[in-house]
Amino acid sequence: MLTIQKIFPAPLYNFLEYTYDAQVEQTILDCGAGGNFPKLALFANHGFETYGIEISEECIQNAENFAKKNDFSLNITKGDTIKYKQY
């Protein structure tokens, strides 16, 4: 298992624990998924199949660099989630 030296926000760990307790499929989608320390990395580190949507090319590139450095894939696609918002 990959070891990432990053502390993520507590709710992410709570959600991760919930997924193990609920025994749900280990696939996750994150909106706004890019950045220097993408939150999807926590789930990839725990064996999840990860997918993300990000509007910023720079943030996607930063996330891809992080994933490459840590030898995993995050599957982040450029997109704007606001376009799909329904009221």
C-alpha positions, 0 to 999 in steps of 0.5 A, a space after each residue: 500500500 502506498 503511503 502518502 505523507 499528508 493529513 486530509 480533512 477529518 470528514 474524509 477519514 470518516 467517509 472512508 471508515 463509513 465505506 468500509 463499514 457499509 461494505 459499498 463498492 470502492 469507486 468514488 467521484 470528486 468534483 473540484 478534484 485537482 490541486 497539489 494534494 488531491 483528496 482522491 489520493 486518500 481513496 486511491 491509497 486505500 484501493 478505490 477506483 477514483 474519478 474526478 472533475 476539475 475546471 482548471 487545467 493547472 489543477 488537473 496537471 498538479 494532481 496528475 504530477 502528484 499521482 505520477 510521483 506517488 505511482 497511481 492514477 486519479 482519472 481526473 477529467 476537465 469539466 464544469 459541474 455548474 453546467 449540470 446543476 439542476 434545481 
